[in-house]
Amino acid sequence: MGCMPELDMSCEWLPVDVVATTILELAGLSPSVLPNMMGNRMSKGTPAVPEKPNQLVYNILSPHSFPWTHSLLPALSHAGLSFAPVPTSTWLHQLRSLSQSSARNDDPAADPERNPALKLIDHFEKMFGIEGTGGGKVGFEIGKAVEDSPSLRESSSVLKSGLIEKTLRWWMARWEQEEASTRIHAERKNEQGNEGKKVV
């Protein structure tokens, strides 16, 4: 589509390994001794008991939130992704237009496999459309989780750590490989068709 929506939301993202370690810590299980505890549990039939009782409910979000429009979009652009920031209503309209014309449109952006956002158009319209809340409006208290989990407390911002750029480079490399594979497959199919015509 060549554009990205200017969403009014905050990103509170965490790497999955940080989330996993945080869960273990909040459950009272030290990740460093978990394999031994699991081994003891399997061999002796005794459960792994948390070191200390923690509270029942935690919210696990990054303590380093950042705005989508004013921080994430510039980071994506700086990392090499080419797009035009547009109002959310414009982006939704373009997405809906592509969705409705996908059956007769040769534009790659109209292919749900190449543009997965098309599969979520109803969700996006409910969340960011006229009747939507805009997302990111509900705040979650994470103070207790930060206090009880060293991994969460010491986690880095995905924006400042370079993870955004690293992930984007991985995606773009994969897209390029898929594009090349699709192109080679199409060329071979055309060659086979031309050979068949020559035989006839």
For each residue, the residues with C-beta under 8 A, 3 or more apart:
1: 91 94 95 98 109 115 117
2: 82 83 84 109
3: 83 84 85 86 90 91 94
4: 73 76 83 84 85 86 91
5: 85 86 87 88 90 91 92 128
6: 68 69 73 85 86 87 88
7: 68 69 88 128 134 135 136
8: 68 69 88 134 135 136
9: 67 68 134 135 136 137
10: 65 66 67 68 136
11: 62 65 66 67 68 71 72 158 159
12: 61 62 65
13: 62 158
14: 18 19 22 60 61 62 152 155 158
15: 18 19 155 158 163
16: 19 20
17: 20 21
18: 14 15 21 22 151 152 155
19: 14 15 16 22 23 60
20: 16 17 23 24
21: 17 18 24 25 31 149 151
22: 14 18 19 25 26 60 145 149 151 152
23: 19 20 26 27 60
24: 20 21 27 29 30 31 34
25: 21 22 28 29 30 31 148 149 150 151 152
26: 22 23 54 58 60 145 148 149
27: 23 24 50 54
28: 25 49 50 51 52 53 54
29: 24 25 33 34 37 48 50 51
30: 24 25 33 34 51
31: 21 24 25 34
32:
33: 29 30 36 37
34: 24 29 30 31 37 38 48
35: 38 39
36: 33 39 40
37: 29 33 34 40 41 48
38: 34 35 41 42 48
39: 35 36 42 43
40: 36 37 43 44 46 48
41: 37 38 44 45 46 47 48
42: 38 39 45
43: 39 40
44: 40 41
45: 41 42
46: 40 41
47: 41
48: 29 34 37 38 40 41
49: 28
50: 27 28 29 53 54
51: 28 29 30
52: 28
53: 28 50
54: 26 27 28 50 58 148
55: 58 144 148
56:
57:
58: 26 54 55 142 144 145 148
59: 140 141 142 145
60: 14 19 22 23 26 142 145 152
61: 12 14 65 140 142 145
62: 11 12 13 14 65 155 157 158
63: 142 146 152 153 155
64: 155 156 157 158 159 160
65: 10 11 12 61 62
66: 10 11 71 72 157 159
67: 9 10 11 70 71 72
68: 6 7 8 9 10 11 71 72 73 136
69: 6 7 8 72 73 85
70: 67 73 74
71: 11 66 67 68 74 75 159
72: 11 66 67 68 69 75 76 159 164
73: 4 6 68 69 70 76 77 85
74: 70 71 77 78
75: 71 72 78 79 159 164 165
76: 4 72 73 79 81 83 164 168
77: 73 74 81 82 83
78: 74 75 165
79: 75 76 164 165 168 169
80: 168 169 172
81: 76 77 168 172
82: 2 77
83: 2 3 4 76 77
84: 2 3 4
85: 3 4 5 6 69 73
86: 3 4 5 6 90 91 94
87: 5 6 90 91
88: 5 6 7 8 91 92 128
89: 92 93 129
90: 3 5 86 87 93 94
91: 1 3 4 5 86 87 88 94 95
92: 5 88 89 95 96 121 124 125 128 129
93: 89 90 96 97
94: 1 3 86 90 91 97 98
95: 1 91 92 98 99 117 118 121 124
96: 92 93 99 100 121 125
97: 93 94 100 101
98: 1 94 95 101 102 105 107 109 110 115 118
99: 95 96 102 110 118 121
100: 96 97
101: 97 98 104 105 110
102: 98 99 105 110 111 112 118
103:
104: 101
105: 98 101 102 110
106: 110
107: 98 110 111
108: 111 114 115
109: 1 2 98 114 115
110: 98 99 101 102 105 106 107 115 118
111: 102 107 108 114 115
112: 102 115 116 118 119
113: 116
114: 108 109 111
115: 1 98 108 109 110 111 112 118
116: 112 113 119 120
117: 1 95 120 121 124
118: 95 98 99 102 110 112 115 121
119: 112 116
120: 116 117 123 124
121: 92 95 96 99 117 118 124 125
122: 125 126
123: 120 126 127
124: 92 95 117 120 121 127 128 129
125: 92 96 121 122 128 129 132
126: 122 123 129 131 132
127: 123 124 132 133 134 135
128: 5 7 88 92 124 125 132 134 135
129: 89 92 124 125 126 132
130:
131: 126
132: 125 126 127 128 129 135
133: 127 137 138
134: 7 8 9 127 128 137
135: 7 8 9 127 128 132
136: 7 8 9 10 68
137: 9 133 134
138: 133
139:
140: 59 61
141: 59 144
142: 58 59 60 61 63 145 146 152
143: 146 147
144: 55 58 141 147 148
145: 22 26 58 59 60 61 142 148 149 152
146: 63 142 143 149 152 153
147: 143 144 153
148: 25 26 54 55 58 144 145
149: 21 22 25 26 145 146 152 153
150: 25 153 154
151: 18 21 22 25 154 155
152: 14 18 22 25 60 63 142 145 146 149 155
153: 63 146 147 149 150
154: 150 151
155: 14 15 18 62 63 64 151 152
156: 64 160 161
157: 62 64 66 160 161
158: 11 13 14 15 62 64 161 163 164
159: 11 64 66 71 72 75 163 164
160: 64 156 157
161: 156 157 158
162: 165 166
163: 15 158 159 166 167
164: 72 75 76 79 158 159 167 168
165: 75 78 79 162 168 169
166: 162 163 169 170
167: 163 164 170 171
168: 76 79 80 81 164 165 171 172
169: 79 80 165 166 172 173
170: 166 167 173 174
171: 167 168 174 175
172: 80 81 168 169 175 176
173: 169 170 176 177
174: 170 171 177 178
175: 171 172 178 179
176: 172 173 179 180
177: 173 174 180 181
178: 174 175 181 182
179: 175 176 182 183
180: 176 177 183 184
181: 177 178 184 185
182: 178 179 185 186
183: 179 180 186 187
184: 180 181 187 188
185: 181 182 188 189
186: 182 183 189 190
187: 183 184 190 191
188: 184 185 191 192
189: 185 186 192 193
190: 186 187 193 194
191: 187 188 194 195
192: 188 189 195 196
193: 189 190 196 197
194: 190 191 197 198
195: 191 192 198 199
196: 192 193 199 200
197: 193 194 200
198: 194 195
199: 195 196
200: 196 197
